[in-house]
Amino acid sequence: MKILMTGSRGFVGAALCQDLQHAGHTVCRLVRPVTAAEKARGADGFDVNWNPATRELGGAAVGADAVVNLAGASIADGRWTAQRKQLLLASRVDTTRALVQALSRMAARPRVLVSASGIGYYGNCGDQVLTEESPLGHDFLSRLGQEWEAEAAKAESLGIRVVRARFGIILAKHGGALPRMVRPFLWGAGGRIGSGDQWMSWVTLPDVVAILRFALENGAVRGPVNVVSPQPVRNAEFTNKLANALHRPALFPAPAFALRLLLGEMADELLLSSQRALPAQLEKLGYRFLYPDLPGALAAVFGTA
């Protein structure tokens, strides 16, 4: 397949690019004109210029079979000021809108669009089991997910199969949330977050890559898909398993009030919020997880399996 991709140099995008190319697919990275000079920085494939402001795609996009949309500023890279929240929205919602409008101008359109989202869509749900049928939440990440997915879903009216990949916490040694989680343990100051009762829905980076490929290659995959392992755990259990994997103690909990003081709204939605999400659609479609349980996943991540 010839695959167009936004966010190709990000944490997930770089890993997915490499995997798709090894499988024999052609990956075309959609690059804004101002960054086109940064061509092929450590990656194979080639760049296709696109301008979100004018909804124009470069001629090299012609003949594409699929699109993967992973664009978006990092959720956790700064306190959620009004300006930061606007950036988080614009980098996802506006970019996806521009992408779909660019696809609408193509004479021969791709067959499938796989667009990123997150399980923050559901909000803070306590012990409730969440599937793709669960309702929208009521906080900032819920609003972000709703608007982001709504723009991607507009591609369905163009005859494009749309998959909305709702990512959980992605575990990898050198990217995503895990290195930040690990750091306090290496300093001997690790522990649960808040009460530790909140559910964490996680997935390994190799499973994320395999699931995105599964979505691209399998015509039965469409609509929202929870990209999470089948075994979510409470934060206290995650903390203990992580401490065991690192051979470090877990003695120093991070109090909720201190996190709120330090991070504000972001603490409640990213660290203290509870999402017990299950991959109902993936299991229905027969996807087999590479790392379904947390001890095995952490052993693989840290190279101790």
C-alpha positions in Angstrom: 0.0 0.0 0.0 0.9 3.6 -0.4 0.2 5.3 2.9 0.1 9.0 3.7 1.0 9.9 7.3 0.8 12.9 9.6 2.8 12.9 12.8 5.3 10.5 11.2 8.3 11.7 13.3 6.5 11.4 16.6 6.7 8.6 19.2 4.1 6.4 17.5 4.6 7.6 14.0 8.3 6.8 13.8 7.8 3.3 15.0 4.8 2.7 12.7 6.7 4.1 9.7 9.6 1.7 10.3 7.2 -1.3 10.7 5.2 -0.5 7.5 8.3 -0.1 5.4 9.7 -3.4 6.6 6.4 -4.9 5.6 6.8 -3.6 2.1 4.5 -0.6 2.2 5.4 2.9 0.9 5.1 5.6 3.5 4.7 9.2 2.5 5.2 11.6 5.3 2.8 14.7 5.1 5.1 17.6 5.9 4.1 21.3 6.2 6.1 23.5 3.8 7.9 25.2 6.7 9.4 21.9 7.9 10.0 20.3 4.5 13.8 21.1 4.7 14.0 18.6 7.6 13.6 15.8 5.1 14.1 12.2 6.1 15.7 12.9 9.5 16.6 9.4 10.4 13.7 7.8 8.5 13.1 6.0 5.2 10.2 6.8 2.8 9.7 10.3 1.4 8.0 13.6 2.2 4.8 15.0 0.6 4.3 18.7 1.1 0.9 19.7 2.3 -0.5 23.0 3.4 -3.3 22.8 6.1 -4.1 26.5 5.5 -5.0 25.9 1.9 -6.0 22.2 2.2 -3.5 21.4 -0.6 -1.6 18.1 -0.9 1.6 17.7 -3.0 1.3 15.8 -6.3 3.2 12.8 -4.7 0.0 12.0 -2.7 -1.7 10.8 -5.9 -2.5 7.1 -5.8 -2.5 6.8 -2.0 -4.3 3.8 -0.6 -4.5 4.8 3.0 -3.9 7.7 5.5 -2.8 7.6 9.1 -3.4 10.8 11.1 -1.2 11.0 14.2 -0.7 14.8 14.3 -1.0 16.6 17.6 1.0 18.5 20.2 2.0 16.5 23.3 -0.7 16.4 25.9 1.7 16.3 28.8 4.4 18.8 27.8 3.1 21.8 29.6 0.6 23.1 32.2 -2.8 23.4 30.7 -3.1 27.2 30.4 -5.9 28.6 28.2 -3.2 29.1 25.5 -1.9 25.6 25.8 -5.4 24.0 25.6 -6.1 26.0 22.5 -2.8 24.6 21.0 -3.8 21.0 21.9 -7.2 21.5 20.2 -5.9 23.2 17.1 -3.1 20.8 16.5 -5.6 17.9 16.4 -9.0 19.3 15.4 -7.9 21.9 12.9 -5.2 19.6 11.4 -7.7 16.7 11.0 -10.3 19.0 9.4 -7.7 20.3 6.9 -6.6 16.8 6.1 -10.1 15.5 5.4 -10.8 18.6 3.2 -7.5 17.9 1.3 -8.7 14.3 0.8 -12.0 15.5 -0.5 -10.2 17.3 -3.4 -8.5 14.1 -4.6 -9.9 12.6 -7.7 -9.0 9.1 -6.5 -9.3 8.9 -2.7 -7.6 6.6 -0.2 -9.7 3.6 1.0 -9.1 4.1 4.7 -8.2 6.8 7.2 -6.9 5.7 10.6 -7.0 8.7 12.9 -5.7 9.0 16.4 -7.8 9.7 19.5 -7.6 8.7 23.2 -9.5 7.0 25.9 -9.7 10.4 27.6 -12.8 10.6 25.4 -14.7 8.8 28.2 -13.7 11.1 31.1 -13.2 10.0 34.7 -15.3 6.9 35.1 -14.2 5.2 38.3 -14.7 1.5 38.2 -17.0 1.5 35.2 -15.9 -0.9 32.4 -15.5 1.1 29.2 -16.0 -0.2 25.7 -16.3 1.6 22.4 -20.1 2.0 23.1 -19.5 3.9 26.4 -20.7 7.5 26.4 -18.6 10.7 26.1 -17.3 12.3 29.3 -17.5 15.9 30.4 -14.0 17.2 30.9 -11.4 18.9 28.6 -10.0 15.6 27.2 -13.5 14.4 26.4 -14.2 17.6 24.5 -10.9 17.2 22.7 -11.6 13.6 21.7 -15.2 14.4 20.6 -14.1 17.3 18.3 -11.1 15.4 17.0 -13.1 12.3 16.1 -15.9 14.3 14.6 -13.5 15.8 12.0 -12.1 12.4 11.2 -15.6 10.9 10.8 -16.4 13.4 8.1 -14.2 11.3 5.7 -16.9 8.6 5.8 -19.1 10.8 3.6 -16.3 10.7 1.0 -16.5 6.9 0.8 -13.5 6.4 3.1 -13.5 3.8 5.8 -12.6 5.6 9.0 -11.0 4.1 12.1 -10.8 6.2 15.3 -7.9 4.7 17.4 -8.5 5.6 21.1 -5.0 5.1 22.6 -4.5 4.3 26.3 -1.2 4.8 28.1 1.5 3.6 25.6 4.4 1.8 27.2 7.9 2.0 25.7 11.3 2.4 27.2 12.4 5.5 25.2 9.2 7.5 24.7 5.7 8.3 25.8 4.7 8.4 29.5 6.8 5.5 30.9 10.2 7.2 31.1 8.6 9.9 33.3 7.0 7.2 35.4 10.3 5.4 35.8 12.4 8.4 36.9 11.2 8.7 40.5 11.8 4.9 41.0 15.4 5.3 39.8 15.8 8.0 42.4 14.4 5.8 45.1 11.3 8.0 45.4 8.7 6.1 43.4 5.2 5.2 44.6 1.5 5.2 43.7 -0.3 8.3 42.4 -2.9 9.7 44.8 -5.0 6.9 46.3 -3.8 4.4 43.7 -7.4 3.2 43.2 -7.7 4.8 39.7 -7.7 2.4 36.7 -4.9 2.6 34.1 -5.6 1.3 30.6 -2.2 0.6 29.0 -0.8 -0.9 25.9 2.7 -1.6 24.6 4.2 0.3 21.6 4.6 -3.0 19.6 0.9 -3.7 20.1 0.0 -0.1 19.1 2.0 -0.5 15.8 0.5 -4.0 15.2 -3.1 -2.7 15.8 -2.7 0.3 13.5 -1.4 -2.1 10.8 -4.3 -4.4 11.5 -6.7 -1.5 11.1 -5.1 -0.5 7.8 -5.1 -4.0 6.3 -8.4 -5.3 7.7 -11.5 -3.9 6.0 -13.7 -5.0 8.9 -12.2 -2.5 11.3 -14.1 0.8 11.4 -15.4 3.3 13.9 -13.9 3.8 17.4 -11.4 1.2 18.6 -9.9 1.1 22.1 -6.2 0.6 21.6 -5.6 -0.8 25.1 -4.6 -4.2 26.5 -7.3 -6.5 27.7 -6.0 -6.3 31.3 -6.2 -2.8 32.8 -4.9 -2.4 36.3 -5.3 0.0 39.2 -2.5 2.5 39.7 -1.4 0.8 42.9 -0.9 -2.5 41.1 0.8 -0.8 38.2 3.1 0.9 40.6 4.0 -2.4 42.3 4.6 -4.2 39.0 6.7 -1.3 37.7 8.8 -1.3 40.9 9.3 -5.1 40.7 10.4 -4.8 37.0 12.9 -2.1 38.0 14.0 -3.8 41.2 13.3 -0.7 43.2 11.0 0.1 46.1 7.6 1.8 45.8 7.5 3.7 49.1 6.6 7.3 48.4 3.1 8.0 47.1 2.5 11.3 45.3 -0.4 13.0 47.1 -3.3 14.2 45.0 -3.2 17.7 46.5 0.5 18.2 45.6 -0.1 17.0 42.1 -3.0 19.5 41.7 -0.9 22.3 43.1 1.9 21.5 40.7 0.0 20.6 37.5 -3.5 22.0 38.0 -6.3 20.6 35.8 -3.8 18.3 34.0 -3.2 16.3 37.3 -6.9 15.4 37.5 -7.4 14.4 33.9 -4.0 12.7 33.2 -2.9 11.3 36.6 -5.9 10.9 38.9 -8.6 10.1 36.4 -9.8 6.5 36.2 -10.5 4.7 32.9 -11.1 1.0 32.9 -11.2 0.6 29.1 -11.3 -2.8 27.3 -10.5 -3.5 23.6 -13.9 -4.9 22.8 -13.8 -4.2 19.1 -10.3 -5.7 18.7 -11.2 -8.9 20.6 -14.4 -9.2 18.5 -12.3 -8.9 15.3 -9.8 -11.5 16.5 -6.8 -9.4 17.2 -4.3 -11.3 19.4 -2.2 -9.1 21.7 1.5 -9.5 21.7 1.7 -8.4 25.4 -1.7 -8.8 27.1 -0.6 -8.8 30.7 1.4 -6.1 32.5 4.3 -8.2 33.9 5.1 -9.6 30.5 4.7 -6.2 28.9 7.2 -4.6 31.4 9.6 -7.4 31.0 9.5 -6.9 27.2 9.9 -3.1 27.5 12.9 -3.4 29.9 14.5 -6.3 28.0 14.2 -8.8 30.8 11.7 -11.2 29.1 
